């Protein structure tokens, strides 16, 4: 059996059809042999990996006695010992094909490496490494399979990555060994290329090509199901997508970019992030620009990547593109290019401050110049070739992060989202109009709450006043009436019926479980071996719900791929996210935890001078999860007599027409 799976049209599908024809010409028996399976899967998306998009994946499980080819290249065992044979038997294959339809004039070879030419914003010529992209794709697929099948304990196959230049003849390819396929392609040519780029082994006196060992438990059909799975938008997703694609972007904003830095200021729920994405969307669509969106919240990165995937934005190298990344990832890649780091990303975070100071020192003494960075850009355009930089939650960035970015990219090509006094990383706002030099900026103030229905904004204003944030306020959106707050006192594991009714109400309103958001404190997370996960995920699964456990480090780098998954994250990761219904579990525990955290990290003199500083620190944190909901906010507390419980009881009595109190 041989099948083209997933997509039905497009150049990648045409390529799959061409390969299918070549396979049937070489092995006509394959179409009717029940022991043979070949899946040709175009347009694969490895959600949560970079790069995400793969042109064509070939998976094959074959009867070894019939699936043979005759080698025309030098073969070797895994220890590089040469192999002499006139017949190779094929058991299994896992191949990624990067397909390039560029004309020969837009392709060049650096040794055995392939580069392709693109033109970015302003018609600037850029050469991008297809070889580097192909190598990255191999690890994207490897990591994606490993992550999705981690609970099934499957052996992940060895992956061979090839590049198919469909407009370049064999005679024009490099003469040395490489992984490049010519325009005229046969199945024998492809198998020979796989064999020379991997390794063969001997089995029962026969030479075998296989990506899995004989006793492998890798399920090719399950892998095919995974790689053909498409994430689908919910109604809430569609509304967000429409606001991005068709949102009101003032022409003056576009005109100012390149002349001034744009700054959008507003509290949570005023639409700052959507404005960033809408502006980025217009720039990549109408000006063919590449836009880098930076934040420091991995969960938000995952959420925005999911949204852009739903909108059909490709991550093909050289294309107009919006990339969402953490600032830590950007700094880490810069250090790699400067050859200043040889550790993994987790160890890097422990010395993050030292590394930033090292970069700034290089800039200050002239050891890292604009010319040097231009060379870095040309060497890694996929990572550093950006026409515009957009910064989310900019008020909470460190000044050294600001100064590094402003030193490397023109500040007048920045767009800033400033969340005012929503501070969790620093004590005061980061000013993006100053720094190493004064930056001409245009500030736009956003006051109206666009996310929350009116009652939720009213509740947030009441809460801010009661917890000591007298300057905090958000304008109610009178066009979005309604909204409900449910305060659940007691152990939430006893609230299964309430939880089920709320999910059903969300479905009735046209939403899906993935549109909801659950926030948990550290006390509701635990370690199993080296893995961190949420207890709440186990609870919801016991209630027969699917979950996406963003408390897990592995999953937080990805995003939900099913609309039936309930999203769970820690409070520290909820900034920038939203949900039709938001469940804030153990909120009083989180409030107490933040007061304790402040006391443990604050200067002892500050504690002695002002005992209210810890409460204000925790209060600022509290407002973040309490402004994530669109329609319904569920707050779970353990005890109504706790400091936060008393405050919520007061507000519930004052706002009894839209605040319910439930004991479980």
DRENNU-740134 format. One line per field, with one value per residue (C-alpha): residue number from 1; residue in one letter; x, y, z. Coordinates in steps of 0.02 Angstrom, whole numbers. Layout:
N
num: [NUM, ...]
residuo: [A, ...]
east: [X, ...]
north: [Y, ...]
up: [Z, ...]
This chain:
664
num: [1, 2, 3, 4, 5, 6, 7, 8, 9, 10, 11, 12, 13, 14, 15, 16, 17, 18, 19, 20, 21, 22, 23, 24, 25, 26, 27, 28, 29, 30, 31, 32, 33, 34, 35, 36, 37, 38, 39, 40, 41, 42, 43, 44, 45, 46, 47, 48, 49, 50, 51, 52, 53, 54, 55, 56, 57, 58, 59, 60, 61, 62, 63, 64, 65, 66, 67, 68, 69, 70, 71, 72, 73, 74, 75, 76, 77, 78, 79, 80, 81, 82, 83, 84, 85, 86, 87, 88, 89, 90, 91, 92, 93, 94, 95, 96, 97, 98, 99, 100, 101, 102, 103, 104, 105, 106, 107, 108, 109, 110, 111, 112, 113, 114, 115, 116, 117, 118, 119, 120, 121, 122, 123, 124, 125, 126, 127, 128, 129, 130, 131, 132, 133, 134, 135, 136, 137, 138, 139, 140, 141, 142, 143, 144, 145, 146, 147, 148, 149, 150, 151, 152, 153, 154, 155, 156, 157, 158, 159, 160, 161, 162, 163, 164, 165, 166, 167, 168, 169, 170, 171, 172, 173, 174, 175, 176, 177, 178, 179, 180, 181, 182, 183, 184, 185, 186, 187, 188, 189, 190, 191, 192, 193, 194, 195, 196, 197, 198, 199, 200, 201, 202, 203, 204, 205, 206, 207, 208, 209, 210, 211, 212, 213, 214, 215, 216, 217, 218, 219, 220, 221, 222, 223, 224, 225, 226, 227, 228, 229, 230, 231, 232, 233, 234, 235, 236, 237, 238, 239, 240, 241, 242, 243, 244, 245, 246, 247, 248, 249, 250, 251, 252, 253, 254, 255, 256, 257, 258, 259, 260, 261, 262, 263, 264, 265, 266, 267, 268, 269, 270, 271, 272, 273, 274, 275, 276, 277, 278, 279, 280, 281, 282, 283, 284, 285, 286, 287, 288, 289, 290, 291, 292, 293, 294, 295, 296, 297, 298, 299, 300, 301, 302, 303, 304, 305, 306, 307, 308, 309, 310, 311, 312, 313, 314, 315, 316, 317, 318, 319, 320, 321, 322, 323, 324, 325, 326, 327, 328, 329, 330, 331, 332, 333, 334, 335, 336, 337, 338, 339, 340, 341, 342, 343, 344, 345, 346, 347, 348, 349, 350, 351, 352, 353, 354, 355, 356, 357, 358, 359, 360, 361, 362, 363, 364, 365, 366, 367, 368, 369, 370, 371, 372, 373, 374, 375, 376, 377, 378, 379, 380, 381, 382, 383, 384, 385, 386, 387, 388, 389, 390, 391, 392, 393, 394, 395, 396, 397, 398, 399, 400, 401, 402, 403, 404, 405, 406, 407, 408, 409, 410, 411, 412, 413, 414, 415, 416, 417, 418, 419, 420, 421, 422, 423, 424, 425, 426, 427, 428, 429, 430, 431, 432, 433, 434, 435, 436, 437, 438, 439, 440, 441, 442, 443, 444, 445, 446, 447, 448, 449, 450, 451, 452, 453, 454, 455, 456, 457, 458, 459, 460, 461, 462, 463, 464, 465, 466, 467, 468, 469, 470, 471, 472, 473, 474, 475, 476, 477, 478, 479, 480, 481, 482, 483, 484, 485, 486, 487, 488, 489, 490, 491, 492, 493, 494, 495, 496, 497, 498, 499, 500, 501, 502, 503, 504, 505, 506, 507, 508, 509, 510, 511, 512, 513, 514, 515, 516, 517, 518, 519, 520, 521, 522, 523, 524, 525, 526, 527, 528, 529, 530, 531, 532, 533, 534, 535, 536, 537, 538, 539, 540, 541, 542, 543, 544, 545, 546, 547, 548, 549, 550, 551, 552, 553, 554, 555, 556, 557, 558, 559, 560, 561, 562, 563, 564, 565, 566, 567, 568, 569, 570, 571, 572, 573, 574, 575, 576, 577, 578, 579, 580, 581, 582, 583, 584, 585, 586, 587, 588, 589, 590, 591, 592, 593, 594, 595, 596, 597, 598, 599, 600, 601, 602, 603, 604, 605, 606, 607, 608, 609, 610, 611, 612, 613, 614, 615, 616, 617, 618, 619, 620, 621, 622, 623, 624, 625, 626, 627, 628, 629, 630, 631, 632, 633, 634, 635, 636, 637, 638, 639, 640, 641, 642, 643, 644, 645, 646, 647, 648, 649, 650, 651, 652, 653, 654, 655, 656, 657, 658, 659, 660, 661, 662, 663, 664]
residuo: [X, X, X, X, X, X, X, X, X, X, X, X, X, X, X, X, X, X, X, X, X, X, X, X, X, X, X, X, X, X, X, X, X, X, X, X, X, X, X, X, X, X, X, X, X, X, X, X, X, X, X, X, X, X, X, X, X, X, X, X, X, X, X, X, X, X, X, X, X, X, X, X, X, X, X, X, X, X, X, X, X, X, X, X, X, X, X, X, X, X, X, X, X, X, X, X, X, X, X, X, X, X, X, X, X, X, X, X, X, X, X, X, X, X, X, X, X, X, X, X, X, X, X, X, X, X, X, X, X, X, X, X, X, X, X, X, X, X, X, X, X, X, X, X, X, X, X, X, X, X, X, X, X, X, X, X, X, X, X, X, X, X, X, X, X, X, X, X, X, X, X, X, X, X, X, X, X, X, X, X, X, X, X, X, X, X, X, X, X, X, X, X, X, X, X, X, X, X, X, X, X, X, X, X, X, X, X, X, X, X, X, X, X, X, X, X, X, X, X, X, X, X, X, X, X, X, X, X, X, X, X, X, X, X, X, X, X, X, X, X, X, X, X, X, X, X, X, X, X, X, X, X, X, X, X, X, X, X, X, X, X, X, X, X, X, X, X, X, X, X, X, X, X, X, X, X, X, X, X, X, X, X, X, X, X, X, X, X, X, X, X, X, X, X, X, X, X, X, X, X, X, X, X, X, X, X, X, X, X, X, X, X, X, X, X, X, X, X, X, X, X, X, X, X, X, X, X, X, X, X, X, X, X, X, X, X, X, X, X, X, X, X, X, X, X, X, X, X, X, X, X, X, X, X, X, X, X, X, X, X, X, X, X, X, X, X, X, X, X, X, X, X, X, X, X, X, X, X, X, X, X, X, X, X, X, X, X, X, X, X, X, X, X, X, X, X, X, X, X, X, X, X, X, X, X, X, X, X, X, X, X, X, X, X, X, X, X, X, X, X, X, X, X, X, X, X, X, X, X, X, X, X, X, X, X, X, X, X, X, X, X, X, X, X, X, X, X, X, X, X, X, X, X, X, X, X, X, X, X, X, X, X, X, X, X, X, X, X, X, X, X, X, X, X, X, X, X, X, X, X, X, X, X, X, X, X, X, X, X, X, X, X, X, X, X, X, X, X, X, X, X, X, X, X, X, X, X, X, X, X, X, X, X, X, X, X, X, X, X, X, X, X, X, X, X, X, X, X, X, X, X, X, X, X, X, X, X, X, X, X, X, X, X, X, X, X, X, X, X, X, X, X, X, X, X, X, X, X, X, X, X, X, X, X, X, X, X, X, X, X, X, X, X, X, X, X, X, X, X, X, X, X, X, X, X, X, X, X, X, X, X, X, X, X, X, X, X, X, X, X, X, X, X, X, X, X, X, X, X, X, X, X, X, X, X, X, X, X, X, X, X, X, X, X, X, X, X, X, X, X, X, X, X, X, X, X, X, X, X, X, X, X, X, X, X, X, X, X, X, X, X, X, X, X, X, X, X, X, X, X, X, X, X, X]
east: [0, 61, -38, -24, -94, -159, -161, -240, -161, -8, 171, 217, 72, 131, 303, 226, 132, 293, 379, 232, 245, 432, 401, 269, 383, 522, 413, 245, 205, 192, 15, -61, 58, -29, 140, 203, 158, 224, 153, 193, 144, 157, 149, 188, 179, 285, 189, 298, 461, 569, 560, 381, 341, 412, 380, 367, 392, 407, 372, 389, 379, 422, 440, 629, 636, 550, 601, 774, 879, 1051, 1175, 1266, 1355, 1480, 1398, 1462, 1418, 1381, 1567, 1613, 1683, 1648, 1521, 1535, 1369, 1262, 1094, 1021, 862, 749, 649, 596, 619, 593, 640, 615, 620, 650, 582, 650, 575, 694, 771, 957, 1003, 927, 1028, 1211, 1325, 1454, 1546, 1408, 1293, 1144, 1090, 936, 902, 754, 709, 651, 563, 632, 681, 841, 931, 959, 1038, 970, 1046, 929, 1055, 1045, 856, 851, 962, 852, 698, 772, 783, 610, 534, 643, 593, 410, 396, 491, 380, 215, 259, 353, 215, 209, 394, 419, 589, 603, 674, 832, 785, 869, 849, 868, 849, 762, 807, 671, 746, 929, 1002, 1116, 1265, 1251, 1256, 1416, 1530, 1572, 1455, 1298, 1112, 1043, 925, 918, 768, 753, 716, 697, 659, 830, 912, 819, 859, 1042, 1045, 965, 1090, 1243, 1182, 1143, 1216, 1175, 1201, 1216, 1075, 1069, 1210, 1111, 1143, 995, 942, 824, 787, 733, 809, 728, 639, 577, 404, 387, 210, 216, 26, 18, 158, 61, -95, 6, 90, -74, -164, -215, -260, -428, -485, -624, -751, -646, -491, -585, -631, -450, -391, -515, -455, -277, -311, -444, -411, -410, -230, -210, -114, -15, 57, 125, 190, 276, 368, 544, 535, 486, 471, 286, 231, 58, 20, -124, -166, -211, -355, -340, -285, -98, -43, -179, -123, 55, 1, -118, 19, 143, 16, -7, 182, 217, 67, 83, 268, 339, 422, 497, 440, 512, 395, 489, 422, 489, 341, 356, 172, 127, 252, 164, -9, 40, 128, -30, -134, -16, -15, -205, -192, -88, 74, 218, 391, 475, 646, 653, 464, 375, 361, 312, 419, 373, 518, 575, 708, 810, 810, 866, 1010, 1062, 1071, 1170, 1295, 1310, 1349, 1477, 1551, 1533, 1433, 1451, 1315, 1134, 993, 941, 1115, 1125, 977, 1073, 1204, 1086, 1129, 1316, 1298, 1196, 1330, 1461, 1368, 1346, 1530, 1576, 1462, 1532, 1716, 1682, 1724, 1551, 1508, 1363, 1475, 1506, 1320, 1286, 1403, 1308, 1145, 1209, 1270, 1106, 969, 834, 879, 932, 867, 718, 643, 548, 557, 399, 417, 274, 256, 399, 372, 438, 597, 769, 861, 1008, 889, 822, 997, 1057, 911, 921, 1108, 1083, 926, 866, 756, 637, 593, 526, 345, 322, 176, 186, 75, 95, 117, 101, 273, 338, 522, 570, 512, 487, 440, 571, 577, 600, 620, 790, 942, 1108, 1026, 859, 738, 607, 442, 256, 151, -28, -129, -255, -382, -532, -547, -574, -550, -664, -850, -908, -943, -770, -690, -799, -743, -560, -576, -656, -522, -381, -451, -472, -297, -213, -185, -273, -198, -255, -411, -478, -618, -769, -817, -1001, -1018, -980, -1109, -1125, -993, -994, -878, -895, -797, -776, -729, -652, -558, -588, -575, -752, -818, -834, -1018, -988, -839, -941, -1083, -963, -882, -1055, -1103, -946, -994, -1170, -1094, -999, -831, -719, -617, -456, -536, -536, -385, -340, -207, -128, -4, 160, 75, -28, 125, 244, 393, 390, 572, 644, 472, 368, 180, 18, -90, -239, -202, -219, -382, -458, -404, -488, -644, -621, -558, -409, -276, -128, -18, 82, 160, 267, 428, 417, 238, 258, 371, 228, 42, -123, -160, -337, -484, -537, -384, -405, -255, -168, -26, 56, 7, 182, 151, -24, 22, -39, -154, -343, -490, -678, -684, -532, -513, -396, -369, -295, -286, -266, -120, -41, -68, 14, 154, 194, 201, 321, 425, 443, 499, 629, 704, 679, 807, 782, 782, 636, 537, 571, 526, 364, 270, 145, 272, 250, 61, 78, 199, 75, -70, 11, 33, -148, -218, -136, -237, -391, -392, -374, -558, -676, -845, -827, -696, -692, -590, -554, -495, -466, -532, -648, -561, -391, -336, -387, -544, -605, -576, -669, -813, -830, -833, -955, -1078, -1055, -1075, -1199, -1289, -1143, -1034, -1086, -1010, -1009, -947, -886]
north: [0, 173, 327, 516, 575, 740, 886, 869, 1011, 1121, 1103, 984, 871, 877, 823, 680, 622, 627, 517, 398, 375, 340, 211, 119, 116, 36, -73, -104, -240, -114, -57, -227, -300, -301, -312, -151, 23, 188, 353, 511, 656, 832, 993, 917, 1032, 992, 1099, 1185, 1151, 1270, 1255, 1196, 1164, 1014, 1001, 812, 664, 485, 342, 163, -12, -143, -331, -345, -489, -390, -209, -202, -81, -86, 39, 159, 252, 207, 132, 110, 31, 139, 131, 200, 35, 27, -98, -193, -260, -259, -272, -180, -235, -100, -127, 46, 227, 396, 536, 724, 810, 998, 1045, 1195, 1256, 1403, 1435, 1393, 1578, 1588, 1440, 1432, 1300, 1331, 1166, 1039, 1164, 1242, 1423, 1498, 1680, 1779, 1962, 2039, 2204, 2345, 2216, 2178, 2023, 1887, 1714, 1581, 1412, 1273, 1148, 1225, 1229, 1046, 996, 1092, 1005, 836, 883, 963, 798, 697, 805, 811, 622, 598, 722, 656, 473, 493, 404, 259, 217, 200, 188, 346, 308, 382, 521, 559, 737, 772, 926, 911, 1048, 1021, 1141, 1091, 949, 813, 883, 1049, 973, 967, 821, 777, 677, 776, 758, 848, 769, 827, 879, 710, 590, 401, 294, 213, 385, 432, 267, 282, 457, 394, 251, 361, 487, 359, 186, 7, -151, -337, -455, -639, -611, -474, -287, -193, -10, 30, 177, 61, -96, -267, -270, -89, -49, 111, 119, 198, 210, 307, 421, 452, 495, 619, 701, 721, 795, 975, 1094, 1174, 1346, 1369, 1510, 1610, 1578, 1641, 1802, 1829, 1787, 1911, 2047, 2015, 2000, 2135, 2241, 2430, 2479, 2666, 2718, 2838, 2690, 2615, 2785, 2816, 2649, 2681, 2859, 2830, 2691, 2653, 2624, 2559, 2579, 2496, 2376, 2194, 2166, 2329, 2239, 2277, 2104, 2095, 2265, 2200, 2046, 2145, 2269, 2128, 2040, 2195, 2220, 2042, 2040, 2209, 2250, 2072, 2108, 1987, 2030, 1962, 1968, 1952, 1916, 1825, 1707, 1536, 1498, 1658, 1614, 1445, 1527, 1655, 1524, 1419, 1568, 1610, 1427, 1430, 1584, 1484, 1580, 1478, 1473, 1440, 1523, 1689, 1713, 1861, 1793, 1827, 1736, 1734, 1700, 1729, 1861, 1725, 1621, 1772, 1812, 1629, 1618, 1780, 1711, 1553, 1653, 1754, 1590, 1650, 1502, 1314, 1261, 1211, 1336, 1286, 1312, 1474, 1545, 1535, 1656, 1757, 1922, 1893, 1852, 2009, 2114, 2029, 2074, 2255, 2267, 2204, 2338, 2473, 2442, 2417, 2231, 2200, 2326, 2347, 2273, 2120, 2099, 2117, 1969, 1872, 1918, 1857, 1696, 1659, 1758, 1641, 1693, 1876, 1947, 2049, 2205, 2250, 2201, 2198, 2190, 2129, 2171, 2293, 2383, 2228, 2204, 2234, 2388, 2283, 2182, 2345, 2414, 2256, 2260, 2447, 2428, 2291, 2349, 2525, 2584, 2668, 2493, 2441, 2425, 2417, 2351, 2428, 2353, 2503, 2447, 2259, 2221, 2051, 2052, 2225, 2359, 2502, 2523, 2500, 2661, 2619, 2801, 2815, 2705, 2720, 2857, 2948, 2861, 2965, 2880, 2897, 2843, 2781, 2761, 2617, 2631, 2529, 2349, 2246, 2071, 2071, 2090, 2241, 2149, 2072, 2243, 2309, 2165, 2196, 2379, 2333, 2204, 2326, 2453, 2327, 2254, 2425, 2466, 2634, 2691, 2534, 2549, 2493, 2571, 2456, 2403, 2454, 2364, 2198, 2186, 2043, 1931, 1827, 1790, 1628, 1613, 1431, 1403, 1235, 1093, 1108, 920, 918, 1034, 909, 947, 1135, 1114, 1006, 1132, 1273, 1177, 1137, 1321, 1364, 1236, 1307, 1479, 1404, 1380, 1229, 1166, 1237, 1410, 1394, 1426, 1354, 1437, 1346, 1394, 1303, 1202, 1117, 1062, 919, 824, 644, 602, 744, 790, 934, 925, 988, 890, 976, 891, 722, 780, 837, 677, 579, 679, 617, 780, 794, 915, 1016, 1029, 1188, 1160, 1028, 1102, 994, 1039, 1224, 1239, 1174, 1212, 1116, 1024, 971, 1086, 963, 996, 1100, 1217, 1218, 1335, 1406, 1583, 1644, 1598, 1670, 1847, 1886, 1734, 1733, 1614, 1619, 1548, 1562, 1450, 1526, 1380, 1404, 1592, 1630, 1507, 1599, 1768, 1707, 1626, 1791, 1885, 1752, 1761, 1949, 1931, 1801, 1909, 2086, 2193, 2173, 2363, 2375, 2248, 2346, 2514, 2465, 2307, 2343, 2322, 2133, 2152, 2273, 2155, 2011, 2125, 2168, 1984, 1950, 2070, 1973, 1809, 1908, 1999, 1845, 1799, 1854, 1793, 1701, 1709, 1564, 1600, 1454, 1489, 1369, 1477, 1628, 1689, 1708, 1887, 1868, 1771, 1917, 2040, 1930, 1907, 2096, 2117, 1972, 2057, 2224, 2150, 2011, 2035, 1961, 1876, 1704, 1620, 1429, 1312, 1137]
up: [0, -42, 8, 0, 166, 230, 108, -63, -162, -171, -236, -96, -145, -326, -267, -168, -324, -423, -294, -288, -476, -459, -320, -421, -572, -469, -358, -445, -318, -176, -216, -178, -50, 120, 209, 132, 192, 123, 183, 86, 199, 126, 229, 399, 550, 703, 827, 954, 862, 761, 615, 620, 436, 340, 153, 139, 257, 194, 314, 256, 331, 200, 172, 176, 52, -87, -54, -134, -235, -315, -243, -357, -215, -81, 72, 250, 415, 566, 614, 441, 377, 189, 122, -41, -106, -263, -171, -22, 67, 140, 300, 360, 307, 389, 269, 267, 97, 89, -82, -176, -339, -359, -528, -545, -538, -363, -299, -254, -178, -44, -53, -27, 59, -30, -16, -97, -133, -69, -66, 98, 136, 27, -105, -10, -71, 59, 41, 159, 196, 138, 208, 381, 370, 318, 464, 586, 515, 559, 742, 738, 683, 802, 952, 900, 887, 1050, 1142, 1075, 1101, 1266, 1364, 1240, 1260, 1072, 988, 882, 708, 634, 515, 349, 286, 99, -11, -179, -304, -434, -561, -549, -653, -585, -681, -589, -414, -310, -352, -171, -60, -13, 26, -128, -254, -436, -539, -625, -484, -478, -326, -342, -340, -181, -93, -140, -68, 95, 106, 80, 210, 344, 368, 325, 427, 399, 446, 400, 275, 187, 185, 257, 255, 399, 512, 653, 731, 695, 863, 856, 924, 823, 752, 579, 569, 733, 673, 513, 613, 716, 566, 472, 621, 594, 732, 703, 761, 888, 876, 999, 892, 739, 827, 879, 702, 629, 748, 689, 503, 491, 643, 631, 601, 581, 428, 537, 633, 474, 418, 586, 583, 522, 589, 771, 896, 927, 1107, 1153, 1339, 1430, 1570, 1549, 1428, 1331, 1173, 1167, 1108, 975, 910, 900, 802, 689, 647, 617, 506, 398, 383, 328, 211, 127, 146, 141, 307, 433, 610, 772, 923, 1087, 1261, 1414, 1444, 1363, 1385, 1292, 1155, 1134, 1130, 998, 891, 895, 839, 695, 643, 635, 524, 401, 422, 351, 428, 261, 260, 172, 170, 250, 423, 604, 731, 916, 1034, 1212, 1241, 1329, 1170, 1068, 1187, 1193, 1002, 995, 1121, 1017, 861, 959, 1023, 1202, 1267, 1263, 1383, 1362, 1379, 1555, 1628, 1531, 1628, 1792, 1722, 1614, 1696, 1676, 1492, 1459, 1542, 1434, 1274, 1329, 1372, 1197, 1124, 1238, 1197, 1011, 1009, 937, 801, 681, 546, 655, 686, 500, 472, 604, 518, 349, 428, 518, 431, 498, 675, 656, 490, 553, 477, 636, 819, 926, 1116, 1225, 1412, 1385, 1552, 1641, 1539, 1609, 1546, 1486, 1375, 1303, 1274, 1185, 1063, 1033, 997, 868, 777, 730, 876, 753, 690, 861, 919, 1107, 1212, 1385, 1520, 1635, 1816, 1786, 1857, 1910, 1856, 1920, 2043, 1920, 1737, 1602, 1499, 1314, 1263, 1350, 1372, 1283, 1179, 1182, 1064, 969, 1010, 978, 1128, 1109, 1270, 1280, 1421, 1370, 1425, 1267, 1336, 1487, 1489, 1588, 1752, 1751, 1730, 1871, 1983, 1938, 1985, 2151, 2187, 2146, 2268, 2409, 2393, 2398, 2214, 2218, 2052, 1960, 1852, 1685, 1584, 1568, 1393, 1384, 1217, 1304, 1442, 1564, 1637, 1795, 1942, 2040, 2202, 2254, 2436, 2479, 2395, 2207, 2188, 2262, 2126, 1983, 1950, 1950, 1834, 1714, 1710, 1670, 1527, 1460, 1470, 1372, 1238, 1231, 1199, 1051, 1137, 1161, 1310, 1236, 1248, 1438, 1550, 1721, 1830, 1977, 2115, 2146, 2283, 2147, 2049, 2088, 2021, 1962, 1935, 1830, 1761, 1830, 1809, 1887, 2007, 1926, 1760, 1847, 1927, 1762, 1676, 1815, 1771, 1591, 1515, 1400, 1460, 1400, 1554, 1530, 1701, 1615, 1545, 1388, 1347, 1386, 1234, 1127, 1122, 1122, 959, 1005, 1041, 1177, 1285, 1443, 1463, 1632, 1678, 1833, 1885, 1842, 1660, 1634, 1581, 1406, 1398, 1404, 1416, 1392, 1569, 1681, 1834, 1963, 2082, 2256, 2228, 2414, 2420, 2274, 2358, 2520, 2419, 2332, 2498, 2564, 2404, 2425, 2606, 2556, 2418, 2481, 2569, 2759, 2775, 2655, 2758, 2916, 2840, 2751, 2796, 2656, 2515, 2514, 2501, 2357, 2270, 2289, 2240, 2073, 2039, 2088, 1957, 1815, 1830, 1880, 1712, 1599, 1583, 1444, 1508, 1675, 1811, 1935, 2091, 2207, 2385, 2527, 2667, 2672, 2830, 2745, 2705, 2524, 2571, 2678, 2536, 2412, 2535, 2547, 2357, 2336, 2454, 2367, 2192, 2229, 2063, 1965, 2098, 2163, 2316, 2315, 2452, 2406]
